[in-house]
Amino acid sequence: MSAAEGPLVVGVDTSTQSTKALVVDAATGRVVASGQAPHTVSSGAGRESDPREWWDALGEALNQCGEAAHEAAAVSIGGQQHGLVTLDGRGEPVRPALLWNDVRSAPQARRLIDELGGAKAWAERTGSVPSASFTVTKWAWLAEHEPEAARAVKAVRLPHDYLTERLTGEGTTDRGDVSGTGWWASGTEEYDEGILARVGLDPALLPRVVRPGEVAGTVRDGHGLPFSKGTLVAAGTGDNAAAALGLGLRTGVPVMSLGTSGTVYAVSQRRPADPTGTVAGFADARGDWLPLACTLNCTLAVDRVAALLHLDREAVEPGTDATFLPFLDGERTPNLPHSSGLLYGLRHDTTAGQLLQAAYDGAVHSLLGALDLVLDADADPSAPLLLIGGGARGSAWQQTVRRLSGRPVQIPEARELVALGAAAQAAGLLTGEDAAAVARRWNTAAGPVLDAVERDEATLNRITGVLSDAAPLLERDVTSH
């Protein structure tokens, strides 16, 4: 391994299933060491994890990085958003964390929307209409269902906050992650005491919101990790804001992330407030905004269709009028929580490969519809669409996005963009640079560009028509009959 040109920094991605750590040369962006360790998520009605597993996984991931982690001059942690971490007076978890994909708080979300003036009022106040993902709904659920646990809580944190606090001893968060709680007012960029009072949460239990570029603290003694005492710790942020940093995103550049769920987002200088709830009005980690929309059915749903058809996921065939809406887990965008998959237009000559292509088309149609809502009206419609996530490496996904978007499609070669974004944030502490500028200097978005092709309006219009005609059927809760 050749010597680093600049100081070393560590970027961490603590996601739902695992924690990854990268040691990066701050001068060049070269990854000099990496590590990864898993943690467990409960099954059944809820989705919970013990935060102490995240800390243990962070230690294991850093140990895999060897001596390079010990040499790091700064560290930053990006993490899964929305999760509710409840701590007692000693900093120990009161109970396992409620994760973003724990939807038991859906009734509380509906009630809170009604009690505080409706969806439009919430969007104007916090930037988003809260769903069961949002932390505020999870606290309301906890207070209602486990009041003794709620009374024992002395600190409330998000997942990345928990790890940062164990490093520094200071309770901090950042504007990017806190904007997904539902108790942070995006207009004033302060905690909303009216919302906190409504759910019975004392603002003294919440962390200080660190400003972009500000040092959150330094590594303290007794942490048991391979960091030197005094190592600088950045604010960290939520995973989507970290990935935006990792790409060095400029205003108006669209991103589509293809994972188990799909997301589309772009950096904007305008504060979002979508009363339909389709677009979450997140802040980014720099001082701008990160309007984002999420679909529940993406790579996992299409892979399930491929498995049912006994096909490889790349075995698509063109030339069908069949429409497949792959809403296998219900859907968030469009808002059809009780929906299931729907196939329309099947003919004698329809092939299995054409059905698989129809599933790709249905998934991408939902994401592109959301992208139109995410982008500012003056965004450049010819700007390349950055395609990231696990699905971005698949030819069928690439060609479907290209055909249905009508845009050039760029596939960044850099992986682990959340950890890279956190590393760029850490590097910015050392150099005084904006973190996105650091990532642009590292050229993290570099990768092949697929030229634009004519947009397939016929397929888009056909899917839109079927979706509209089938709406009453898709809105029906079949489990209640």
C-alpha positions in Angstrom: 0.0 0.0 0.0 1.5 3.3 -1.1 1.8 6.2 1.4 -1.1 8.6 1.8 -0.7 12.1 0.3 -2.7 13.8 3.0 -4.1 13.1 6.4 -6.4 10.1 6.8 -10.1 10.4 7.7 -12.7 7.8 8.6 -16.2 7.7 7.1 -18.8 5.4 8.6 -22.1 4.1 7.2 -24.3 2.5 10.0 -27.2 1.1 8.0 -30.1 -1.1 8.8 -28.2 -4.4 8.4 -24.5 -3.6 8.9 -21.9 -1.0 9.7 -19.2 -0.1 7.1 -16.1 1.9 7.8 -13.7 3.5 5.2 -10.3 5.0 5.9 -9.8 7.6 3.1 -6.8 9.8 2.1 -8.2 13.3 2.5 -6.0 14.6 -0.3 -7.0 12.2 -3.0 -10.1 10.4 -1.9 -8.4 7.0 -2.2 -9.8 4.4 0.1 -6.8 2.9 2.0 -8.7 0.5 4.2 -12.2 -0.7 4.8 -14.2 -3.0 7.1 -17.8 -4.2 7.6 -19.7 -6.0 10.3 -23.3 -7.0 10.6 -26.0 -6.3 13.1 -29.4 -8.0 13.6 -32.9 -6.6 13.1 -35.9 -8.2 14.8 -38.6 -9.9 12.7 -42.3 -10.0 13.3 -44.6 -7.0 13.7 -41.8 -4.5 14.6 -38.3 -3.8 13.3 -35.9 -3.2 16.2 -32.2 -3.3 16.8 -30.1 -3.1 20.0 -27.9 0.1 19.5 -25.1 -1.6 21.4 -24.8 -3.9 18.4 -24.1 -0.9 16.2 -21.2 0.1 18.5 -19.8 -3.4 18.5 -20.1 -3.5 14.7 -18.3 -0.2 14.4 -15.4 -1.5 16.5 -15.2 -4.7 14.4 -15.3 -2.7 11.1 -12.6 -0.4 12.4 -10.4 -3.3 13.6 -10.6 -4.7 10.0 -9.1 -1.4 8.8 -5.9 -2.0 10.9 -3.4 0.6 11.7 -4.9 3.1 9.2 -7.9 3.7 11.5 -5.6 4.6 14.4 -3.8 7.2 12.2 -7.1 9.0 11.3 -7.2 12.7 12.1 -11.0 13.0 11.8 -14.1 10.8 11.7 -17.7 11.2 10.7 -20.7 8.9 11.0 -23.6 8.6 8.5 -26.5 6.5 9.4 -30.0 5.1 8.8 -32.6 7.8 9.3 -35.6 8.2 11.6 -34.8 5.4 14.1 -35.8 6.2 17.7 -32.9 5.5 20.2 -34.0 5.9 23.9 -31.3 6.2 26.6 -31.3 6.2 30.4 -29.3 8.4 32.6 -26.2 6.3 32.1 -26.4 6.5 28.3 -27.6 2.9 28.1 -30.6 1.9 25.8 -33.9 1.8 27.7 -35.2 -0.6 25.0 -34.1 -1.6 21.5 -34.3 1.1 18.9 -37.4 1.4 16.7 -36.1 1.5 13.1 -37.3 3.5 10.1 -39.1 0.4 8.6 -41.1 -0.3 11.8 -44.6 0.8 10.7 -46.5 0.1 14.0 -46.8 3.8 14.5 -49.0 4.3 11.4 -52.1 5.1 13.6 -50.1 7.6 15.6 -49.0 9.3 12.3 -52.6 9.6 11.1 -53.7 11.0 14.5 -50.8 13.5 14.7 -51.6 14.8 11.2 -55.2 15.4 12.2 -54.4 16.9 15.6 -51.9 19.5 14.3 -53.9 21.0 11.4 -53.7 18.5 8.6 -51.1 17.6 6.0 -50.6 21.1 4.6 -49.9 22.5 8.0 -47.3 19.8 8.8 -45.6 20.4 5.4 -45.3 24.1 6.0 -44.1 23.6 9.6 -41.6 20.7 9.3 -41.1 20.4 5.5 -42.7 16.9 5.5 -46.0 15.1 6.3 -45.1 12.5 8.8 -45.5 8.8 8.0 -44.9 5.8 10.2 -41.1 6.1 9.3 -40.8 9.4 11.2 -39.3 9.5 14.7 -42.1 11.6 16.1 -44.7 8.9 15.4 -42.4 6.3 17.0 -42.2 8.4 20.2 -46.0 8.7 20.2 -46.3 5.0 19.8 -43.8 4.3 22.6 -45.5 6.7 25.0 -48.9 5.1 24.3 -47.8 1.4 24.3 -44.8 1.4 26.7 -45.4 4.3 29.1 -43.0 3.0 31.7 -40.2 2.9 29.2 -41.0 6.4 28.0 -40.8 7.7 31.5 -37.4 6.1 32.0 -35.9 7.9 29.0 -33.3 10.6 29.8 -32.1 11.2 26.2 -33.6 10.7 22.7 -31.2 10.2 19.8 -31.1 9.1 16.2 -28.9 6.1 15.2 -25.9 8.2 14.0 -26.3 10.5 17.1 -25.9 7.5 19.4 -22.5 6.5 17.9 -21.3 10.1 17.7 -22.1 10.6 21.4 -20.3 7.4 22.4 -17.2 8.8 20.7 -17.4 12.4 22.1 -19.5 12.2 25.2 -21.6 15.1 23.7 -25.2 14.8 22.6 -25.3 16.2 19.1 -27.1 15.8 15.8 -27.1 17.6 12.4 -29.8 19.4 10.3 -29.8 16.6 7.7 -30.8 13.8 10.0 -32.9 15.9 12.4 -35.1 17.0 9.5 -36.5 13.5 9.3 -37.7 13.4 12.9 -40.9 15.4 12.5 -40.1 17.6 15.5 -37.7 20.0 13.8 -39.2 23.1 12.2 -37.6 23.6 8.8 -38.6 27.3 8.5 -36.8 28.3 11.8 -34.3 25.4 11.9 -35.2 24.9 15.5 -37.0 22.2 17.5 -40.8 22.7 17.3 -41.8 23.0 20.9 -45.5 22.8 20.0 -45.1 19.4 18.4 -42.9 18.2 21.2 -45.5 19.2 23.7 -48.2 17.4 21.8 -46.3 14.1 22.0 -45.1 14.8 25.6 -41.3 15.0 24.8 -39.2 17.3 26.8 -36.8 19.3 24.4 -34.1 19.0 27.1 -33.9 15.3 26.1 -32.8 16.1 22.5 -29.3 16.6 21.2 -27.8 19.9 20.1 -28.0 20.5 16.4 -24.4 21.1 15.1 -24.0 23.6 12.2 -22.6 22.5 8.9 -18.8 22.5 9.0 -18.8 22.7 12.8 -16.8 20.2 14.9 -19.2 18.0 17.0 -16.4 17.1 19.5 -13.3 15.1 19.9 -12.8 11.4 20.6 -12.7 10.9 24.4 -10.8 8.4 26.5 -12.1 4.9 27.2 -14.0 4.3 24.0 -12.2 1.1 23.1 -11.9 2.0 19.4 -8.6 2.4 17.5 -8.9 6.2 17.5 -6.4 8.5 19.2 -7.8 10.7 22.0 -8.5 14.2 20.5 -9.4 12.9 17.0 -11.9 15.4 15.5 -15.5 14.2 15.1 -17.8 15.8 12.5 -21.5 16.2 12.9 -22.3 13.2 10.8 -25.7 13.0 9.1 -28.5 10.8 7.7 -27.7 8.3 5.0 -29.4 10.2 2.1 -27.7 13.5 3.0 -24.4 11.6 3.4 -24.8 10.0 -0.1 -25.5 13.4 -1.5 -22.2 14.6 0.0 -20.5 11.5 -1.3 -21.6 12.4 -4.8 -20.6 16.1 -4.4 -24.1 17.0 -5.6 -24.7 20.4 -7.1 -28.1 22.0 -7.1 -30.6 20.4 -9.5 -28.7 17.3 -10.4 -31.1 14.4 -10.1 -30.2 11.1 -8.3 -32.1 7.8 -8.4 -31.1 5.2 -5.9 -32.1 1.6 -6.7 -32.2 -0.6 -3.6 -34.7 -2.7 -1.8 -36.7 0.6 -1.8 -36.1 3.2 -4.4 -35.4 6.9 -3.8 -35.1 10.0 -6.0 -33.7 13.3 -4.7 -31.8 16.5 -5.7 -30.2 19.3 -3.8 -32.3 22.5 -3.8 -31.9 26.0 -2.5 -35.7 26.2 -1.9 -37.2 24.9 1.3 -39.6 22.1 0.2 -43.2 21.8 1.6 -45.2 19.2 -0.3 -48.7 19.0 1.2 -49.4 15.6 -0.6 -46.6 14.0 1.5 -45.0 12.5 -1.6 -41.9 14.6 -1.2 -40.1 14.6 2.1 -38.7 18.1 2.7 -35.3 17.0 4.2 -32.5 19.3 4.9 -29.1 18.4 3.5 -25.9 18.4 5.5 -24.5 21.6 4.1 -27.2 24.3 4.4 -29.4 23.6 1.4 -32.3 21.2 1.1 -32.7 17.7 -0.1 -36.3 17.0 -1.3 -36.7 13.3 -1.5 -39.3 10.7 -2.5 -39.2 7.0 -1.7 -40.9 4.0 -3.2 -41.2 0.8 -1.3 -41.0 -1.6 -4.3 -37.7 -1.5 -6.2 -35.0 -4.2 -6.7 -36.5 -6.7 -4.3 -39.9 -6.6 -5.9 -38.5 -7.0 -9.4 -36.2 -9.8 -8.3 -39.2 -11.6 -6.8 -41.0 -11.4 -10.1 -37.9 -12.8 -11.9 -37.9 -15.7 -9.3 -41.6 -16.5 -9.9 -40.9 -16.6 -13.6 -37.8 -18.7 -13.1 -35.7 -16.1 -15.0 -32.4 -14.4 -14.4 -33.0 -10.8 -13.5 -31.4 -9.7 -16.7 -33.6 -11.9 -19.0 -35.9 -9.1 -20.1 -37.5 -9.1 -23.6 -39.0 -6.0 -25.4 -42.3 -5.6 -27.2 -45.2 -6.0 -24.8 -48.4 -4.2 -24.1 -48.7 -5.8 -20.7 -48.6 -3.6 -17.6 -47.2 -4.8 -14.3 -47.5 -2.7 -11.2 -45.0 -4.5 -8.8 -46.6 -3.1 -5.5 -45.8 -6.3 -3.6 -45.3 -4.5 -0.3 -48.0 -1.9 -0.7 -46.7 1.3 -2.0 -45.7 4.7 -0.6 -45.3 6.6 -3.9 -48.0 6.5 -5.2 -49.6 6.4 -1.8 -51.3 3.0 -1.9 -50.4 1.4 1.4 -52.9 -1.5 1.0 -52.1 -2.3 -2.7 -50.6 -5.5 -4.1 -49.1 -6.4 -7.4 -51.3 -6.0 -10.5 -50.9 -7.4 -14.0 -53.0 -6.1 -16.9 -52.9 -6.8 -20.6 -51.7 -10.5 -20.6 -52.0 -12.1 -24.0 -51.4 -15.6 -25.5 -48.2 -14.4 -27.1 -46.8 -12.6 -24.0 -43.5 -14.1 -23.0 -42.0 -14.4 -19.5 -39.2 -12.0 -20.5 -41.8 -9.4 -21.5 -43.5 -9.8 -18.1 -40.2 -9.2 -16.4 -39.6 -6.1 -18.5 -43.1 -4.9 -17.5 -42.1 -5.2 -13.8 -39.0 -3.1 -14.4 -41.2 -0.5 -16.3 -43.7 -0.4 -13.4 -41.0 0.2 -10.8 -39.2 2.9 -12.8 -42.5 4.6 -13.7 -43.2 5.2 -10.0 -39.7 6.7 -9.4 -39.8 8.9 -12.4 -43.2 10.3 -11.4 -41.8 11.1 -8.0 -38.7 12.7 -9.6 -40.8 15.2 -11.4 -42.1 16.4 -8.0 -38.6 16.5 -6.4 -36.9 18.6 -9.0 -37.3 22.4 -9.1 -39.3 23.8 -12.0 -36.1 25.4 -13.4 -33.9 22.3 -13.1 -32.1 21.3 -16.4 -34.2 18.5 -18.0 -31.2 17.3 -20.0 -28.8 16.9 -16.9 -27.6 13.3 -16.5 -29.5 11.3 -14.0 -27.1 9.8 -11.5 -28.0 6.1 -10.9 -26.7 4.6 -7.7 -27.5 1.7 -5.4 -27.3 -2.0 -5.9 -29.6 -2.0 -9.0 -27.5 0.6 -10.8 -25.0 -2.1 -11.8 -27.7 -4.1 -13.6 -28.1 -3.6 -17.4 -31.9 -4.1 -17.3 -32.2 -1.4 -14.7 -29.9 1.0 -16.6 -31.7 0.5 -19.9 -35.1 0.8 -18.4 -34.3 4.1 -16.6 -32.6 5.4 -19.8 -35.6 4.6 -22.0 -38.3 5.9 -19.7 -36.5 9.0 -18.5 -35.2 10.2 -21.9 -32.2 11.5 -20.0 -28.5 10.7 -20.1 -27.8 8.2 -17.3 -24.5 8.3 -15.4 -23.4 5.4 -13.2 -20.8 6.5 -10.7 -18.0 4.0 -10.2 -17.6 4.8 -6.5 -19.5 2.6 -4.1 -20.2 3.0 -0.4 -21.3 6.6 -1.1 -22.8 7.1 2.4 -19.4 6.3 4.0 -17.6 8.4 1.4 -19.8 11.3 2.1 -19.1 11.0 5.8 -15.4 10.8 5.0 -15.7 14.0 2.9 -17.4 15.7 5.9 -14.5 14.6 8.1 -12.0 15.9 5.6 -13.7 19.2 5.5 -13.0 19.7 9.2 -9.3 19.4 8.4 -9.2 21.5 5.2 -11.9 24.1 5.9 -13.6 23.0 2.6 -17.3 22.4 2.0 -17.8 18.6 2.2 -19.5 18.4 -1.2 -16.5 20.3 -2.7 -14.2 17.7 -1.1 -16.1 14.9 -2.9 -16.0 16.8 -6.2 -12.2 17.1 -5.8 -12.1 13.3 -5.2 -14.2 12.9 -8.4 -16.6 10.4 -6.7 -19.3 10.8 -9.3 -17.1 9.8 -12.2 -18.4 6.9 -14.2 -19.7 5.9 -17.6 -22.5 8.0 -19.1 -25.2 6.4 -21.2 -26.4 8.8 -23.9 -30.0 9.9 -23.8 -32.5 8.1 -26.0 -36.0 9.2 -27.0 -38.3 8.9 -24.1 -40.8 6.0 -24.3 -43.9 8.1 -23.9 -46.2 5.3 -25.0 -45.2 3.0 -22.2 -45.3 5.8 -19.6 -48.8 6.8 -20.7 -50.0 3.2 -20.7 -48.8 2.6 -17.2 -50.3 6.0 -16.0 -53.7 5.0 -17.5 -53.8 1.6 -15.9 -52.7 3.0 -12.6 -55.5 5.6 -12.8 -58.2 3.1 -13.8 -57.1 0.5 -11.2 -56.9 3.0 -8.3 -60.2 1.9 -6.6 -59.0 -1.7 -6.6 -55.4 -0.8 -5.5 -56.8 1.3 -2.6 -58.8 -1.6 -1.2 -57.5 -3.4 1.9 -57.8 -7.0 0.8 -56.6 -8.2 4.2 -59.7 -6.9 5.9 -62.1 -9.1 4.0 
